[in-house]
Amino acid sequence: MMLSLAVLSTALLFGGMTLYSFGFAAFLFTALPAKTAAQALRRAFPWFYTFVIATSASASLLWWPRDAAFAAVMAAVAVTTVPVRQILMPAINRATDAGLRQRFKWLHGLSVVVTLGHIAATGWLLSKLA
């Protein structure tokens, strides 16, 4: 039972991050005016990061009795998402509000690299189960 929950929570994390990053965000910019899409994403990102933190932390706890390495990967995702949500995301918003385009691009690029790293780590874990 614990193994099934560990696998399902990891798959939920992978699917949720992938859908949000490559589906939802892109969709908003094709479906809404750019300013409205940006405002919607600004409101959605704290929820996205909370989802990543909670789901990866849960997955880590579920993996712990079965596989310490998998638990550590999921814990790393949770721990590294906290500063992204609490520090990097507000810095991105401040750069946007101040019209600092280069700073926004750099900070946003950093957030993209971190998220892609999380997706890759979670995908790696899932691929080891195949």
Protein Blocks (a to p, Z undefined) as FASTA:
>chain_A
ZZmmmmmmmmmmmmmmmmmmmmmmmmmmmmpcfklmmmmmmmmmmmmmmmmmmmmmmmmm
mmmmmommlmmmmmmmmmmmmmmmmmmmmmmmmmmmnopaklmmmmmmmmmmmmmmmmmm
mmmmmmmmZZ
